[in-house]
Amino acid sequence: MAVPKRKVSKARRDKRRSSVWKLETPALVKCDQCGELKLPHKVCGSCGYYKGREIIKKEA
Ligand SMILES: [Zn+2]
């Protein structure tokens, strides 16, 4: 079985556990049309609107 050659230093261990690896929370903006949270510069997932126009047709 493979065994680590050296003890991982505190700095290395703690850096691994630290937030430097964690992904940032994605930016969210409110949809102008329905007020749902959506990704900026993307068509709204709940109403299908972008820039005041309906891009994806949703059944009402
Ligand atoms: Zn919307």
N, CA, C, O and the ligand as a Tripos MOL2 file, in Angstrom:
@<TRIPOS>MOLECULE
protein
  241   239    61     0     0
PROTEIN
NO_CHARGES

@<TRIPOS>ATOM
      1 N           0.8360   -1.1910    0.0000 N.3       1 MET1
      2 CA          0.0000    0.0000    0.0000 C.3       1 MET1
      3 C           0.8740    1.2440    0.0000 C.2       1 MET1
      4 O           1.8820    1.3080    0.7040 O.2       1 MET1
      5 N           0.4850    2.2170   -0.7830 N.am      2 ALA2
      6 CA          1.2570    3.4610   -0.8470 C.3       2 ALA2
      7 C           1.1360    4.2350    0.4600 C.2       2 ALA2
      8 O           0.0530    4.3850    1.0260 O.2       2 ALA2
      9 N           2.2640    4.7110    0.9090 N.am      3 VAL3
     10 CA          2.3040    5.4260    2.1940 C.3       3 VAL3
     11 C           2.9450    6.7880    1.9630 C.2       3 VAL3
     12 O           3.9360    6.8700    1.2380 O.2       3 VAL3
     13 N           2.4250    7.8490    2.5470 N.am      4 PRO4
     14 CA          3.0330    9.1710    2.3600 C.3       4 PRO4
     15 C           4.4700    9.1880    2.8560 C.2       4 PRO4
     16 O           4.7810    8.6750    3.9310 O.2       4 PRO4
     17 N           5.3310    9.7830    2.0560 N.am      5 LYS5
     18 CA          6.7530    9.7900    2.3900 C.3       5 LYS5
     19 C           7.0510   10.7510    3.5320 C.2       5 LYS5
     20 O           7.8820   10.4690    4.3940 O.2       5 LYS5
     21 N           6.3660   11.8830    3.5270 N.am      6 ARG6
     22 CA          6.6130   12.9080    4.5420 C.3       6 ARG6
     23 C           5.3120   13.3310    5.1920 C.2       6 ARG6
     24 O           4.2320   13.2590    4.6060 O.2       6 ARG6
     25 N           5.4620   13.7710    6.4190 N.am      7 LYS7
     26 CA          4.3190   14.3560    7.1200 C.3       7 LYS7
     27 C           3.9250   15.6450    6.4020 C.2       7 LYS7
     28 O           4.7810   16.4510    6.0360 O.2       7 LYS7
     29 N           2.6310   15.8280    6.2070 N.am      8 VAL8
     30 CA          2.1520   17.0610    5.5950 C.3       8 VAL8
     31 C           2.2530   18.1730    6.6330 C.2       8 VAL8
     32 O           1.7460   18.0470    7.7470 O.2       8 VAL8
     33 N           2.9130   19.2580    6.2540 N.am      9 SER9
     34 CA          3.1230   20.3520    7.2050 C.3       9 SER9
     35 C           1.8000   20.9950    7.5870 C.2       9 SER9
     36 O           0.8070   20.8990    6.8660 O.2       9 SER9
     37 N           1.8110   21.6550    8.7410 N.am     10 LYS10
     38 CA          0.5840   22.3220    9.1970 C.3      10 LYS10
     39 C           0.1000   23.3290    8.1630 C.2      10 LYS10
     40 O          -1.0990   23.4550    7.9120 O.2      10 LYS10
     41 N           1.0600   24.0520    7.5620 N.am     11 ALA11
     42 CA          0.6760   25.0650    6.5830 C.3      11 ALA11
     43 C          -0.0290   24.4150    5.4020 C.2      11 ALA11
     44 O          -1.0530   24.9070    4.9280 O.2      11 ALA11
     45 N           0.5370   23.2920    4.9260 N.am     12 ARG12
     46 CA         -0.0310   22.6010    3.7750 C.3      12 ARG12
     47 C          -1.3910   21.9980    4.1070 C.2      12 ARG12
     48 O          -2.3450   22.1150    3.3380 O.2      12 ARG12
     49 N          -1.4580   21.3620    5.2460 N.am     13 ARG13
     50 CA         -2.7170   20.7470    5.6810 C.3      13 ARG13
     51 C          -3.8070   21.8060    5.8360 C.2      13 ARG13
     52 O          -4.9270   21.6420    5.3510 O.2      13 ARG13
     53 N          -3.4530   22.9040    6.5270 N.am     14 ASP14
     54 CA         -4.4570   23.9350    6.7900 C.3      14 ASP14
     55 C          -4.8680   24.6670    5.5140 C.2      14 ASP14
     56 O          -6.0150   25.0890    5.3660 O.2      14 ASP14
     57 N          -3.9100   24.8100    4.5950 N.am     15 LYS15
     58 CA         -4.2520   25.4670    3.3280 C.3      15 LYS15
     59 C          -5.2430   24.6060    2.5430 C.2      15 LYS15
     60 O          -6.1600   25.1150    1.8980 O.2      15 LYS15
     61 N          -5.0340   23.2950    2.6140 N.am     16 ARG16
     62 CA         -5.9450   22.3790    1.9260 C.3      16 ARG16
     63 C          -7.3560   22.5210    2.4800 C.2      16 ARG16
     64 O          -8.3310   22.4650    1.7300 O.2      16 ARG16
     65 N          -7.4630   22.7050    3.7860 N.am     17 ARG17
     66 CA         -8.7880   22.8000    4.4100 C.3      17 ARG17
     67 C          -9.3690   24.2100    4.3320 C.2      17 ARG17
     68 O         -10.5490   24.4120    4.6190 O.2      17 ARG17
     69 N          -8.5590   25.1690    3.9520 N.am     18 SER18
     70 CA         -9.0000   26.5580    4.0180 C.3      18 SER18
     71 C          -9.9210   26.9010    2.8520 C.2      18 SER18
     72 O         -10.1890   26.0790    1.9760 O.2      18 SER18
     73 N         -10.3870   28.1240    2.8740 N.am     19 SER19
     74 CA        -11.3700   28.5480    1.8840 C.3      19 SER19
     75 C         -10.7530   28.8750    0.5390 C.2      19 SER19
     76 O         -11.4840   29.1980   -0.3980 O.2      19 SER19
     77 N          -9.4220   28.8050    0.4030 N.am     20 VAL20
     78 CA         -8.8470   29.1710   -0.8860 C.3      20 VAL20
     79 C          -9.2950   28.2320   -1.9940 C.2      20 VAL20
     80 O          -9.2470   28.5900   -3.1710 O.2      20 VAL20
     81 N          -9.7320   27.0250   -1.6220 N.am     21 TRP21
     82 CA        -10.1730   26.0550   -2.6220 C.3      21 TRP21
     83 C         -11.6540   26.1600   -2.9090 C.2      21 TRP21
     84 O         -12.1340   25.7180   -3.9530 O.2      21 TRP21
     85 N         -12.3690   26.7470   -1.9740 N.am     22 LYS22
     86 CA        -13.8170   26.7450   -2.0850 C.3      22 LYS22
     87 C         -14.2530   27.6700   -3.2240 C.2      22 LYS22
     88 O         -13.7080   28.7580   -3.4070 O.2      22 LYS22
     89 N         -15.2270   27.2160   -3.9640 N.am     23 LEU23
     90 CA        -15.7500   28.0120   -5.0620 C.3      23 LEU23
     91 C         -16.5480   29.1780   -4.5090 C.2      23 LEU23
     92 O         -17.2290   29.0640   -3.4900 O.2      23 LEU23
     93 N         -16.4510   30.2890   -5.1980 N.am     24 GLU24
     94 CA        -17.2470   31.4420   -4.8070 C.3      24 GLU24
     95 C         -18.7190   31.1500   -5.0850 C.2      24 GLU24
     96 O         -19.0700   30.4070   -6.0020 O.2      24 GLU24
     97 N         -19.5520   31.7540   -4.2720 N.am     25 THR25
     98 CA        -20.9730   31.6150   -4.5520 C.3      25 THR25
     99 C         -21.2740   32.3450   -5.8560 C.2      25 THR25
    100 O         -20.8040   33.4650   -6.0530 O.2      25 THR25
    101 N         -22.0460   31.7340   -6.7460 N.am     26 PRO26
    102 CA        -22.3190   32.3790   -8.0220 C.3      26 PRO26
    103 C         -23.1210   33.6530   -7.8340 C.2      26 PRO26
    104 O         -23.9890   33.7310   -6.9640 O.2      26 PRO26
    105 N         -22.8280   34.6400   -8.6460 N.am     27 ALA27
    106 CA        -23.5470   35.9050   -8.5670 C.3      27 ALA27
    107 C         -25.0060   35.6770   -8.9560 C.2      27 ALA27
    108 O         -25.3030   34.9870   -9.9320 O.2      27 ALA27
    109 N         -25.8950   36.2600   -8.1870 N.am     28 LEU28
    110 CA        -27.3180   36.1180   -8.4820 C.3      28 LEU28
    111 C         -27.9620   37.4950   -8.5260 C.2      28 LEU28
    112 O         -27.6800   38.3500   -7.6860 O.2      28 LEU28
    113 N         -28.8110   37.6980   -9.4920 N.am     29 VAL29
    114 CA        -29.5580   38.9500   -9.5830 C.3      29 VAL29
    115 C         -31.0400   38.6150   -9.6490 C.2      29 VAL29
    116 O         -31.4270   37.4920   -9.9730 O.2      29 VAL29
    117 N         -31.8590   39.6110   -9.3360 N.am     30 LYS30
    118 CA        -33.2990   39.4050   -9.4020 C.3      30 LYS30
    119 C         -33.7800   39.6050  -10.8260 C.2      30 LYS30
    120 O         -33.3500   40.5290  -11.5160 O.2      30 LYS30
    121 N         -34.6670   38.7380  -11.2530 N.am     31 CYS31
    122 CA        -35.2510   38.8610  -12.5840 C.3      31 CYS31
    123 C         -36.1550   40.0840  -12.6450 C.2      31 CYS31
    124 O         -36.9650   40.3140  -11.7470 O.2      31 CYS31
    125 N         -36.0120   40.8680  -13.7140 N.am     32 ASP32
    126 CA        -36.8650   42.0540  -13.8680 C.3      32 ASP32
    127 C         -38.3210   41.6690  -14.0600 C.2      32 ASP32
    128 O         -39.2290   42.3960  -13.6580 O.2      32 ASP32
    129 N         -38.5300   40.5160  -14.6810 N.am     33 GLN33
    130 CA        -39.8690   40.0890  -15.0580 C.3      33 GLN33
    131 C         -40.6320   39.4910  -13.8770 C.2      33 GLN33
    132 O         -41.7480   39.9110  -13.5720 O.2      33 GLN33
    133 N         -40.0160   38.5040  -13.2120 N.am     34 CYS34
    134 CA        -40.7490   37.7600  -12.1860 C.3      34 CYS34
    135 C         -40.1510   37.8950  -10.7960 C.2      34 CYS34
    136 O         -40.7530   37.4470   -9.8200 O.2      34 CYS34
    137 N         -38.9600   38.5130  -10.6870 N.am     35 GLY35
    138 CA        -38.3740   38.7180   -9.3710 C.3      35 GLY35
    139 C         -37.6230   37.5310   -8.8140 C.2      35 GLY35
    140 O         -37.0720   37.5990   -7.7150 O.2      35 GLY35
    141 N         -37.5960   36.4410   -9.5650 N.am     36 GLU36
    142 CA        -36.8330   35.2620   -9.1310 C.3      36 GLU36
    143 C         -35.3410   35.5590   -9.2130 C.2      36 GLU36
    144 O         -34.9040   36.4110   -9.9870 O.2      36 GLU36
    145 N         -34.5790   34.8520   -8.4110 N.am     37 LEU37
    146 CA        -33.1290   34.9720   -8.5200 C.3      37 LEU37
    147 C         -32.6670   34.2280   -9.7650 C.2      37 LEU37
    148 O         -33.0840   33.0990  -10.0240 O.2      37 LEU37
    149 N         -31.8060   34.8760  -10.5240 N.am     38 LYS38
    150 CA        -31.2970   34.2500  -11.7310 C.3      38 LYS38
    151 C         -29.8490   34.6420  -11.9230 C.2      38 LYS38
    152 O         -29.3590   35.5550  -11.2580 O.2      38 LYS38
    153 N         -29.1560   33.9650  -12.8240 N.am     39 LEU39
    154 CA        -27.7810   34.3190  -13.1190 C.3      39 LEU39
    155 C         -27.7600   35.5550  -14.0050 C.2      39 LEU39
    156 O         -28.5600   35.6540  -14.9350 O.2      39 LEU39
    157 N         -26.8560   36.5060  -13.7360 N.am     40 PRO40
    158 CA        -26.7910   37.6880  -14.5840 C.3      40 PRO40
    159 C         -26.3890   37.3350  -16.0190 C.2      40 PRO40
    160 O         -25.6060   36.4120  -16.2430 O.2      40 PRO40
    161 N         -26.9160   38.0550  -16.9560 N.am     41 HIS41
    162 CA        -26.6320   37.8800  -18.3930 C.3      41 HIS41
    163 C         -27.1610   36.5510  -18.9210 C.2      41 HIS41
    164 O         -26.7330   36.0820  -19.9750 O.2      41 HIS41
    165 N         -28.0960   35.9440  -18.1810 N.am     42 LYS42
    166 CA        -28.6770   34.6860  -18.6330 C.3      42 LYS42
    167 C         -30.1980   34.8280  -18.6640 C.2      42 LYS42
    168 O         -30.7850   35.6260  -17.9340 O.2      42 LYS42
    169 N         -30.8110   34.0280  -19.5350 N.am     43 VAL43
    170 CA        -32.2700   33.9900  -19.5820 C.3      43 VAL43
    171 C         -32.7840   33.4630  -18.2480 C.2      43 VAL43
    172 O         -32.2270   32.5170  -17.6920 O.2      43 VAL43
    173 N         -33.8460   34.0770  -17.7390 N.am     44 CYS44
    174 CA        -34.4100   33.6510  -16.4570 C.3      44 CYS44
    175 C         -34.9410   32.2230  -16.5740 C.2      44 CYS44
    176 O         -35.6480   31.8910  -17.5260 O.2      44 CYS44
    177 N         -34.6000   31.3970  -15.6130 N.am     45 GLY45
    178 CA        -35.0170   30.0050  -15.6490 C.3      45 GLY45
    179 C         -36.4730   29.7970  -15.3150 C.2      45 GLY45
    180 O         -37.0480   28.7730  -15.6830 O.2      45 GLY45
    181 N         -37.0890   30.7490  -14.6230 N.am     46 SER46
    182 CA        -38.4630   30.5150  -14.2010 C.3      46 SER46
    183 C         -39.4790   31.1530  -15.1400 C.2      46 SER46
    184 O         -40.5800   30.6230  -15.2870 O.2      46 SER46
    185 N         -39.1470   32.2800  -15.7840 N.am     47 CYS47
    186 CA        -40.1190   32.8900  -16.6960 C.3      47 CYS47
    187 C         -39.6230   32.9270  -18.1390 C.2      47 CYS47
    188 O         -40.4080   33.2000  -19.0480 O.2      47 CYS47
    189 N         -38.3430   32.6600  -18.3680 N.am     48 GLY48
    190 CA        -37.8420   32.6000  -19.7460 C.3      48 GLY48
    191 C         -37.6360   33.9480  -20.3970 C.2      48 GLY48
    192 O         -37.5330   34.0420  -21.6200 O.2      48 GLY48
    193 N         -37.5730   35.0050  -19.5790 N.am     49 TYR49
    194 CA        -37.3840   36.3390  -20.1280 C.3      49 TYR49
    195 C         -35.9330   36.7760  -20.0350 C.2      49 TYR49
    196 O         -35.2120   36.4070  -19.1080 O.2      49 TYR49
    197 N         -35.5250   37.5610  -21.0040 N.am     50 TYR50
    198 CA        -34.2310   38.2180  -20.9400 C.3      50 TYR50
    199 C         -34.3350   39.5440  -21.6650 C.2      50 TYR50
    200 O         -34.8570   39.6070  -22.7780 O.2      50 TYR50
    201 N         -33.8440   40.6030  -21.0440 N.am     51 LYS51
    202 CA        -33.9110   41.9600  -21.5930 C.3      51 LYS51
    203 C         -35.3360   42.3400  -21.9870 C.2      51 LYS51
    204 O         -35.5510   42.9630  -23.0270 O.2      51 LYS51
    205 N         -36.2970   41.9670  -21.1650 N.am     52 GLY52
    206 CA        -37.6760   42.3670  -21.3900 C.3      52 GLY52
    207 C         -38.3870   41.6250  -22.4950 C.2      52 GLY52
    208 O         -39.5300   41.9480  -22.8180 O.2      52 GLY52
    209 N         -37.7300   40.6250  -23.0900 N.am     53 ARG53
    210 CA        -38.3850   39.8520  -24.1480 C.3      53 ARG53
    211 C         -38.4530   38.4020  -23.7430 C.2      53 ARG53
    212 O         -37.5910   37.8930  -23.0270 O.2      53 ARG53
    213 N         -39.4970   37.7440  -24.2150 N.am     54 GLU54
    214 CA        -39.6420   36.3310  -23.9030 C.3      54 GLU54
    215 C         -38.7490   35.5280  -24.8460 C.2      54 GLU54
    216 O         -38.9260   35.5660  -26.0640 O.2      54 GLU54
    217 N         -37.8140   34.8200  -24.2860 N.am     55 ILE55
    218 CA        -36.8640   34.0540  -25.1000 C.3      55 ILE55
    219 C         -37.3160   32.5920  -25.1600 C.2      55 ILE55
    220 O         -37.3430   31.9700  -26.2220 O.2      55 ILE55
    221 N         -37.6670   32.0680  -23.9880 N.am     56 ILE56
    222 CA        -38.1220   30.6790  -23.9230 C.3      56 ILE56
    223 C         -39.6120   30.6890  -23.5800 C.2      56 ILE56
    224 O         -40.0400   31.2630  -22.5780 O.2      56 ILE56
    225 N         -40.3700   30.0450  -24.4320 N.am     57 LYS57
    226 CA        -41.8230   30.0000  -24.2010 C.3      57 LYS57
    227 C         -42.1300   29.0380  -23.0560 C.2      57 LYS57
    228 O         -41.6690   27.8970  -23.0250 O.2      57 LYS57
    229 N         -42.9230   29.5430  -22.1230 N.am     58 LYS58
    230 CA        -43.3380   28.6940  -20.9910 C.3      58 LYS58
    231 C         -44.8550   28.5460  -21.0380 C.2      58 LYS58
    232 O         -45.5790   29.5060  -21.3050 O.2      58 LYS58
    233 N         -45.3150   27.3450  -20.7780 N.am     59 GLU59
    234 CA        -46.7620   27.1530  -20.7210 C.3      59 GLU59
    235 C         -47.3250   27.8310  -19.4770 C.2      59 GLU59
    236 O         -46.8170   27.6470  -18.3700 O.2      59 GLU59
    237 N         -48.3620   28.6020  -19.6700 N.am     60 ALA60
    238 CA        -48.9340   29.3570  -18.5470 C.3      60 ALA60
    239 C         -49.8280   28.4540  -17.6790 C.2      60 ALA60
    240 O         -50.3950   28.9150  -16.6880 O.2      60 ALA60
    241 ZN        -38.0300   35.6740  -14.5380 Zn       61 ZN61
@<TRIPOS>BOND
     1     1     2 1
     2     2     3 1
     3     3     4 2
     4     3     5 am
     5     5     6 1
     6     6     7 1
     7     7     8 2
     8     7     9 am
     9     9    10 1
    10    10    11 1
    11    11    12 2
    12    11    13 am
    13    13    14 1
    14    14    15 1
    15    15    16 2
    16    15    17 am
    17    17    18 1
    18    18    19 1
    19    19    20 2
    20    19    21 am
    21    21    22 1
    22    22    23 1
    23    23    24 2
    24    23    25 am
    25    25    26 1
    26    26    27 1
    27    27    28 2
    28    27    29 am
    29    29    30 1
    30    30    31 1
    31    31    32 2
    32    31    33 am
    33    33    34 1
    34    34    35 1
    35    35    36 2
    36    35    37 am
    37    37    38 1
    38    38    39 1
    39    39    40 2
    40    39    41 am
    41    41    42 1
    42    42    43 1
    43    43    44 2
    44    43    45 am
    45    45    46 1
    46    46    47 1
    47    47    48 2
    48    47    49 am
    49    49    50 1
    50    50    51 1
    51    51    52 2
    52    51    53 am
    53    53    54 1
    54    54    55 1
    55    55    56 2
    56    55    57 am
    57    57    58 1
    58    58    59 1
    59    59    60 2
    60    59    61 am
    61    61    62 1
    62    62    63 1
    63    63    64 2
    64    63    65 am
    65    65    66 1
    66    66    67 1
    67    67    68 2
    68    67    69 am
    69    69    70 1
    70    70    71 1
    71    71    72 2
    72    71    73 am
    73    73    74 1
    74    74    75 1
    75    75    76 2
    76    75    77 am
    77    77    78 1
    78    78    79 1
    79    79    80 2
    80    79    81 am
    81    81    82 1
    82    82    83 1
    83    83    84 2
    84    83    85 am
    85    85    86 1
    86    86    87 1
    87    87    88 2
    88    87    89 am
    89    89    90 1
    90    90    91 1
    91    91    92 2
    92    91    93 am
    93    93    94 1
    94    94    95 1
    95    95    96 2
    96    95    97 am
    97    97    98 1
    98    98    99 1
    99    99   100 2
   100    99   101 am
   101   101   102 1
   102   102   103 1
   103   103   104 2
   104   103   105 am
   105   105   106 1
   106   106   107 1
   107   107   108 2
   108   107   109 am
   109   109   110 1
   110   110   111 1
   111   111   112 2
   112   111   113 am
   113   113   114 1
   114   114   115 1
   115   115   116 2
   116   115   117 am
   117   117   118 1
   118   118   119 1
   119   119   120 2
   120   119   121 am
   121   121   122 1
   122   122   123 1
   123   123   124 2
   124   123   125 am
   125   125   126 1
   126   126   127 1
   127   127   128 2
   128   127   129 am
   129   129   130 1
   130   130   131 1
   131   131   132 2
   132   131   133 am
   133   133   134 1
   134   134   135 1
   135   135   136 2
   136   135   137 am
   137   137   138 1
   138   138   139 1
   139   139   140 2
   140   139   141 am
   141   141   142 1
   142   142   143 1
   143   143   144 2
   144   143   145 am
   145   145   146 1
   146   146   147 1
   147   147   148 2
   148   147   149 am
   149   149   150 1
   150   150   151 1
   151   151   152 2
   152   151   153 am
   153   153   154 1
   154   154   155 1
   155   155   156 2
   156   155   157 am
   157   157   158 1
   158   158   159 1
   159   159   160 2
   160   159   161 am
   161   161   162 1
   162   162   163 1
   163   163   164 2
   164   163   165 am
   165   165   166 1
   166   166   167 1
   167   167   168 2
   168   167   169 am
   169   169   170 1
   170   170   171 1
   171   171   172 2
   172   171   173 am
   173   173   174 1
   174   174   175 1
   175   175   176 2
   176   175   177 am
   177   177   178 1
   178   178   179 1
   179   179   180 2
   180   179   181 am
   181   181   182 1
   182   182   183 1
   183   183   184 2
   184   183   185 am
   185   185   186 1
   186   186   187 1
   187   187   188 2
   188   187   189 am
   189   189   190 1
   190   190   191 1
   191   191   192 2
   192   191   193 am
   193   193   194 1
   194   194   195 1
   195   195   196 2
   196   195   197 am
   197   197   198 1
   198   198   199 1
   199   199   200 2
   200   199   201 am
   201   201   202 1
   202   202   203 1
   203   203   204 2
   204   203   205 am
   205   205   206 1
   206   206   207 1
   207   207   208 2
   208   207   209 am
   209   209   210 1
   210   210   211 1
   211   211   212 2
   212   211   213 am
   213   213   214 1
   214   214   215 1
   215   215   216 2
   216   215   217 am
   217   217   218 1
   218   218   219 1
   219   219   220 2
   220   219   221 am
   221   221   222 1
   222   222   223 1
   223   223   224 2
   224   223   225 am
   225   225   226 1
   226   226   227 1
   227   227   228 2
   228   227   229 am
   229   229   230 1
   230   230   231 1
   231   231   232 2
   232   231   233 am
   233   233   234 1
   234   234   235 1
   235   235   236 2
   236   235   237 am
   237   237   238 1
   238   238   239 1
   239   239   240 2
@<TRIPOS>SUBSTRUCTURE
     1 MET1         2 RESIDUE 1 A MET
     2 ALA2         6 RESIDUE 1 A ALA
     3 VAL3        10 RESIDUE 1 A VAL
     4 PRO4        14 RESIDUE 1 A PRO
     5 LYS5        18 RESIDUE 1 A LYS
     6 ARG6        22 RESIDUE 1 A ARG
     7 LYS7        26 RESIDUE 1 A LYS
     8 VAL8        30 RESIDUE 1 A VAL
     9 SER9        34 RESIDUE 1 A SER
    10 LYS10       38 RESIDUE 1 A LYS
    11 ALA11       42 RESIDUE 1 A ALA
    12 ARG12       46 RESIDUE 1 A ARG
    13 ARG13       50 RESIDUE 1 A ARG
    14 ASP14       54 RESIDUE 1 A ASP
    15 LYS15       58 RESIDUE 1 A LYS
    16 ARG16       62 RESIDUE 1 A ARG
    17 ARG17       66 RESIDUE 1 A ARG
    18 SER18       70 RESIDUE 1 A SER
    19 SER19       74 RESIDUE 1 A SER
    20 VAL20       78 RESIDUE 1 A VAL
    21 TRP21       82 RESIDUE 1 A TRP
    22 LYS22       86 RESIDUE 1 A LYS
    23 LEU23       90 RESIDUE 1 A LEU
    24 GLU24       94 RESIDUE 1 A GLU
    25 THR25       98 RESIDUE 1 A THR
    26 PRO26      102 RESIDUE 1 A PRO
    27 ALA27      106 RESIDUE 1 A ALA
    28 LEU28      110 RESIDUE 1 A LEU
    29 VAL29      114 RESIDUE 1 A VAL
    30 LYS30      118 RESIDUE 1 A LYS
    31 CYS31      122 RESIDUE 1 A CYS
    32 ASP32      126 RESIDUE 1 A ASP
    33 GLN33      130 RESIDUE 1 A GLN
    34 CYS34      134 RESIDUE 1 A CYS
    35 GLY35      138 RESIDUE 1 A GLY
    36 GLU36      142 RESIDUE 1 A GLU
    37 LEU37      146 RESIDUE 1 A LEU
    38 LYS38      150 RESIDUE 1 A LYS
    39 LEU39      154 RESIDUE 1 A LEU
    40 PRO40      158 RESIDUE 1 A PRO
    41 HIS41      162 RESIDUE 1 A HIS
    42 LYS42      166 RESIDUE 1 A LYS
    43 VAL43      170 RESIDUE 1 A VAL
    44 CYS44      174 RESIDUE 1 A CYS
    45 GLY45      178 RESIDUE 1 A GLY
    46 SER46      182 RESIDUE 1 A SER
    47 CYS47      186 RESIDUE 1 A CYS
    48 GLY48      190 RESIDUE 1 A GLY
    49 TYR49      194 RESIDUE 1 A TYR
    50 TYR50      198 RESIDUE 1 A TYR
    51 LYS51      202 RESIDUE 1 A LYS
    52 GLY52      206 RESIDUE 1 A GLY
    53 ARG53      210 RESIDUE 1 A ARG
    54 GLU54      214 RESIDUE 1 A GLU
    55 ILE55      218 RESIDUE 1 A ILE
    56 ILE56      222 RESIDUE 1 A ILE
    57 LYS57      226 RESIDUE 1 A LYS
    58 LYS58      230 RESIDUE 1 A LYS
    59 GLU59      234 RESIDUE 1 A GLU
    60 ALA60      238 RESIDUE 1 A ALA
    61 ZN61       241 GROUP 0 **** ****
